[in-house]
Structures are given as C-alpha cells and as structure tokens.
Amino acid sequence: MEKKDHGGLRFGVVAVEKGFINADQLMEALKTQVEDNLKGAEHRLVGMILLDMGLLTLEQIDEILQELKSGAQ
C-alpha cells in the first residue's frame, strides 16, 4: 500500500481522507473556529471542536496526529 505524503496537510484534511468525517462536517468545525475567534473566545483546535461536536474520538484524533507526525519526517 502506497504511503500518502501528508507533509503540509492539515488536520481536517486528513480526518476527511480517513473517512472519520465528511467535508461538510469539517467546514462546520472551521466555521465554528472562525466564529469563536471573531468573538474573542479562546482559540480551539479543529480536532477539539470536532471532539466537542461528537464527530471524532480521542483515538481518532491520536491516529490523525500520528499520521501527520510521520508525514512531517
């Protein structure tokens, strides 16, 4: 199986590629992130927003982060 190069890819893109979420769910999380930032709320990472939305588990977040880490080497 060919290893995908995730150098430069963002967390949400990998989550969609892995089938954990769909593009609409990613867009909703990004929208939430921007709205929070504009309100002056504490910045939240997309992964944590998706976790709070019940769309990702901690295990899935860890899997995505491991993939991003291995792709950055």
Backbone as CSV, one residue per row, in Angstrom:
resi,resn,N_x,N_y,N_z,CA_x,CA_y,CA_z,C_x,C_y,C_z
1,MET,0.844,-1.177,0.000,0.000,0.000,0.000,0.890,1.241,0.000
2,GLU,0.600,2.160,-0.874,1.404,3.375,-1.003,1.113,4.318,0.153
3,LYS,2.182,4.819,0.756,2.041,5.759,1.868,1.783,7.147,1.310
4,LYS,0.740,7.791,1.814,0.423,9.141,1.362,1.368,10.130,2.016
5,ASP,1.745,11.152,1.278,2.574,12.215,1.808,1.667,13.268,2.418
6,HIS,1.711,13.379,3.743,0.873,14.355,4.423,1.660,15.585,4.833
7,GLY,2.871,15.743,4.336,3.631,16.943,4.651,2.855,18.162,4.191
8,GLY,2.523,19.017,5.107,1.794,20.228,4.765,0.288,20.098,4.825
9,LEU,-0.239,18.886,4.932,-1.694,18.742,5.030,-2.154,19.096,6.428
10,ARG,-3.342,19.567,6.505,-3.908,19.995,7.773,-4.706,18.862,8.410
11,PHE,-4.922,19.014,9.700,-5.624,18.018,10.491,-6.957,17.623,9.857
12,GLY,-7.771,18.604,9.514,-9.098,18.330,8.974,-9.079,17.578,7.661
13,VAL,-8.108,17.887,6.816,-7.998,17.196,5.525,-7.714,15.716,5.752
14,VAL,-6.826,15.418,6.686,-6.504,14.016,6.982,-7.727,13.314,7.583
15,ALA,-8.463,14.010,8.444,-9.670,13.417,9.035,-10.680,13.039,7.955
16,VAL,-10.823,13.887,6.949,-11.734,13.586,5.837,-11.185,12.433,5.005
17,GLU,-9.893,12.478,4.688,-9.284,11.402,3.887,-9.451,10.047,4.556
18,LYS,-9.373,10.007,5.878,-9.503,8.751,6.611,-10.960,8.310,6.735
19,GLY,-11.885,9.169,6.345,-13.297,8.825,6.412,-13.909,9.018,7.792
20,PHE,-13.192,9.701,8.696,-13.717,9.928,10.038,-14.845,10.961,10.022
21,ILE,-14.719,11.953,9.137,-15.732,12.998,8.984,-15.891,13.268,7.491
22,ASN,-16.923,14.031,7.140,-17.062,14.419,5.735,-16.704,15.905,5.591
23,ALA,-16.662,16.368,4.380,-16.245,17.751,4.108,-17.186,18.759,4.752
24,ASP,-18.481,18.479,4.760,-19.438,19.400,5.378,-19.188,19.524,6.882
25,GLN,-18.861,18.413,7.522,-18.570,18.447,8.956,-17.295,19.233,9.232
26,LEU,-16.294,19.082,8.383,-15.064,19.861,8.527,-15.360,21.344,8.370
27,MET,-16.149,21.695,7.372,-16.482,23.103,7.145,-17.239,23.685,8.345
28,GLU,-18.116,22.914,8.941,-18.849,23.373,10.114,-17.900,23.634,11.290
29,ALA,-16.926,22.731,11.468,-15.947,22.921,12.544,-15.082,24.154,12.285
30,LEU,-14.672,24.348,11.036,-13.867,25.523,10.696,-14.669,26.805,10.890
31,LYS,-15.942,26.758,10.533,-16.822,27.912,10.733,-16.922,28.238,12.230
32,THR,-17.089,27.221,13.039,-17.150,27.407,14.487,-15.855,28.023,15.003
33,GLN,-14.726,27.529,14.495,-13.430,28.043,14.924,-13.300,29.541,14.595
34,VAL,-13.661,29.922,13.403,-13.571,31.325,12.987,-14.523,32.188,13.804
35,GLU,-15.759,31.717,13.986,-16.733,32.484,14.765,-16.243,32.694,16.197
36,ASP,-15.700,31.644,16.805,-15.148,31.761,18.163,-14.025,32.797,18.197
37,ASN,-13.141,32.736,17.208,-12.017,33.678,17.157,-12.509,35.113,17.010
38,LEU,-13.520,35.318,16.177,-14.049,36.661,15.969,-14.735,37.205,17.221
39,LYS,-15.290,36.313,18.029,-15.935,36.716,19.280,-14.910,36.965,20.387
40,GLY,-13.651,36.663,20.117,-12.621,36.838,21.129,-12.532,35.680,22.104
41,ALA,-13.198,34.575,21.784,-13.133,33.390,22.637,-11.754,32.747,22.500
42,GLU,-11.421,31.908,23.447,-10.142,31.208,23.401,-10.075,30.339,22.140
43,HIS,-8.927,30.389,21.454,-8.754,29.616,20.226,-8.812,28.123,20.536
44,ARG,-9.617,27.407,19.741,-9.700,25.948,19.871,-9.218,25.312,18.582
45,LEU,-8.504,24.230,18.723,-8.045,23.473,17.561,-9.228,22.754,16.916
46,VAL,-9.141,22.557,15.609,-10.224,21.908,14.863,-10.524,20.526,15.444
47,GLY,-9.505,19.798,15.805,-9.719,18.467,16.380,-10.543,18.500,17.650
48,MET,-10.294,19.508,18.486,-11.059,19.625,19.726,-12.503,20.042,19.450
49,ILE,-12.693,20.878,18.455,-14.054,21.261,18.069,-14.813,20.029,17.577
50,LEU,-14.164,19.234,16.730,-14.804,18.015,16.223,-15.082,17.030,17.350
51,LEU,-14.208,16.958,18.331,-14.434,16.113,19.506,-15.651,16.621,20.268
52,ASP,-15.708,17.929,20.515,-16.843,18.524,21.231,-18.158,18.324,20.479
53,MET,-18.089,18.287,19.153,-19.280,18.069,18.330,-19.692,16.595,18.315
54,GLY,-18.854,15.735,18.876,-19.152,14.310,18.906,-18.846,13.598,17.599
55,LEU,-18.019,14.243,16.760,-17.719,13.672,15.444,-16.408,12.892,15.404
56,LEU,-15.526,13.140,16.358,-14.267,12.401,16.452,-14.094,11.895,17.869
57,THR,-13.376,10.782,17.987,-12.993,10.262,19.300,-11.546,10.661,19.571
58,LEU,-11.131,10.534,20.821,-9.737,10.811,21.159,-8.800,9.866,20.404
59,GLU,-9.242,8.635,20.201,-8.429,7.662,19.474,-8.241,8.089,18.015
60,GLN,-9.300,8.598,17.401,-9.191,9.070,16.022,-8.282,10.293,15.934
61,ILE,-8.394,11.191,16.901,-7.512,12.367,16.925,-6.066,11.924,17.019
62,ASP,-5.799,10.975,17.900,-4.437,10.473,18.047,-3.940,9.844,16.751
63,GLU,-4.788,9.083,16.069,-4.402,8.451,14.803,-4.054,9.506,13.747
64,ILE,-4.851,10.555,13.673,-4.574,11.637,12.716,-3.261,12.327,13.053
65,LEU,-3.058,12.631,14.332,-1.826,13.307,14.741,-0.598,12.446,14.462
66,GLN,-0.722,11.143,14.687,0.400,10.242,14.390,0.710,10.243,12.900
67,GLU,-0.317,10.245,12.073,-0.115,10.270,10.628,0.535,11.581,10.195
68,LEU,0.072,12.692,10.760,0.674,13.979,10.436,2.136,14.023,10.875
69,LYS,2.397,13.486,12.048,3.767,13.458,12.574,4.678,12.603,11.699
70,SER,4.189,11.448,11.279,5.028,10.570,10.455,5.240,11.162,9.062
71,GLY,4.278,11.926,8.581,4.410,12.567,7.276,5.333,13.756,7.288
72,ALA,5.565,14.315,8.480,6.420,15.500,8.597,7.895,15.139,8.677
73,GLN,8.201,13.867,8.809,9.609,13.454,8.953,10.271,13.266,7.619
